């Protein structure tokens, strides 16, 4: 059975354009067919301070992978492209679930998987912060403005209008 997934690609280290192209190639080879792809946007880092802007791009793909298999394949693609995941610093003996935001060669986030809602320790679908981030909503709105967020029951275009994020998002031509 085929599933529709929306992914967000991001890169702010190295050859950002090449990193996005290589991620798309890896997605086509090991995840499924890319159906739609947004323009590339240059965006400010979100959640941490850095002078290196990101290139971001949203895409829709068709896959036969389960959500868990999709996440595993995304991690393989990121690792092949030089992604080093930083673990949060936690006091000994404590459970630490906070995210560490940092510069990276490539980041691939699962935004939506069909209209499924899935919240586990390893995976949260839809992405729990996509509605707070212009760098996600602007490219996603380009390819799927009418897609209905399964939790908030609003189309992507409305989520973008309601978003309070003031981060810079500029469409670029490559």
C-alpha positions in Angstrom: 0.0 0.0 0.0 1.3 3.4 -0.9 1.3 6.3 1.5 1.6 10.1 1.0 4.3 11.7 3.1 5.4 15.3 3.4 9.0 15.9 4.3 11.1 19.1 5.0 14.7 19.2 4.0 17.1 21.6 5.7 20.9 22.3 5.4 23.2 25.1 6.6 26.6 23.4 6.5 28.7 22.8 3.4 27.3 23.0 -0.1 23.6 23.5 0.9 22.3 23.1 -2.6 24.1 19.9 -3.2 23.0 18.6 0.2 19.3 19.1 -0.7 19.9 17.5 -4.1 21.6 14.5 -2.6 18.9 14.1 0.0 16.3 14.1 -2.8 18.3 11.5 -4.6 18.4 9.3 -1.5 14.7 9.8 -0.9 13.9 8.7 -4.5 16.2 5.6 -4.2 15.2 4.3 -0.8 11.9 5.9 0.2 9.7 6.3 -2.8 8.6 8.5 -5.7 8.8 12.3 -5.2 5.5 13.7 -6.4 5.9 17.4 -5.6 8.8 19.6 -4.6 8.9 23.2 -3.4 11.3 26.0 -4.3 14.3 26.4 -2.2 14.1 29.0 0.6 16.9 30.6 2.5 15.8 30.8 6.2 17.2 31.9 9.5 18.2 29.3 12.1 15.3 28.5 14.4 15.8 27.5 18.1 19.5 28.4 18.2 22.0 31.2 17.3 24.1 30.8 14.2 25.2 33.1 11.3 24.8 30.4 8.7 21.3 30.5 7.1 19.5 27.3 6.1 18.3 26.2 2.7 14.9 24.6 3.2 12.7 22.7 0.8 9.4 20.7 1.2 8.4 17.7 -0.8 5.6 15.2 -1.1 6.6 11.6 -1.7 4.8 8.3 -2.1 6.1 5.4 -0.1 5.3 1.8 0.9 7.4 2.2 4.1 5.7 2.3 7.5 6.3 5.4 9.6 9.0 3.7 11.6 10.7 2.3 8.5 10.5 5.8 7.0 12.3 7.3 10.0 15.0 4.6 9.9 15.6 5.3 6.2 15.7 9.1 6.8 18.4 8.5 9.4 20.4 6.4 7.0 20.2 9.2 4.3 21.2 11.9 6.8 24.1 9.8 8.1 25.4 9.1 4.5 25.3 12.9 3.9 27.4 13.6 7.0 24.7 14.4 9.6 26.0 14.1 13.2 23.2 14.0 15.7 23.9 15.8 19.0 22.4 14.3 22.1 21.0 16.6 24.7 23.0 17.1 27.9 21.0 15.6 30.9 21.8 15.1 34.5 22.7 11.5 35.3 19.8 9.3 36.0 17.2 11.6 34.5 15.1 11.1 31.4 16.0 13.7 28.8 13.7 14.3 25.9 14.7 17.8 24.9 15.9 18.5 21.4 19.3 20.0 20.6 19.1 22.4 17.7 22.4 22.9 15.8 23.9 23.5 12.4 23.8 20.4 10.1 24.7 19.2 6.7 21.2 17.8 6.2 18.0 17.4 8.2 14.9 15.6 7.0 11.8 16.0 9.1 8.6 14.0 8.6 5.8 16.6 8.6 2.8 14.4 7.6 2.3 10.7 6.9 -1.1 10.5 5.2 -3.4 12.0 7.8 -2.1 9.8 10.5 -1.6 10.9 14.1 1.3 9.0 15.8 3.0 10.0 19.0 5.6 7.6 20.4 9.0 8.1 22.1 10.7 7.8 18.7 8.3 9.5 16.4 5.7 12.2 16.4 3.5 12.7 13.3 2.4 15.2 12.4 5.6 17.1 13.3 4.7 18.7 16.7 6.1 22.1 15.9 5.4 22.6 12.2 2.6 25.1 12.8 5.1 27.3 14.7 7.7 27.5 12.0 7.5 29.8 8.9 10.6 28.0 7.4 8.4 24.8 7.3 5.0 26.4 6.5 6.1 28.6 3.6 7.6 25.8 1.4 4.8 23.4 2.5 2.2 25.9 1.5 3.7 26.1 -1.9 3.1 22.4 -2.6 0.1 21.6 -0.4 -1.9 24.7 0.7 -5.1 22.8 1.1 -3.6 19.8 3.1 -5.6 19.5 6.3 -3.6 19.2 9.5 -5.1 16.1 11.2 -4.7 17.5 14.8 -5.6 21.2 14.3 -8.1 20.6 11.5 -6.9 23.5 9.5 -5.3 23.7 6.0 -1.6 24.5 5.7 -2.5 27.9 4.2 -4.5 28.8 7.4 -1.7 27.6 9.6 0.7 29.9 7.7 -1.6 32.9 8.2 -1.9 32.2 11.9 1.9 31.6 12.5 3.5 34.0 14.9 7.1 33.2 13.8 8.9 36.2 12.5 11.9 34.4 11.1 13.1 35.4 7.6 12.1 33.1 4.8 13.2 34.1 1.3 12.6 32.2 -1.9 15.8 31.8 -3.9 16.5 30.7 -7.4 19.3 28.2 -7.9 
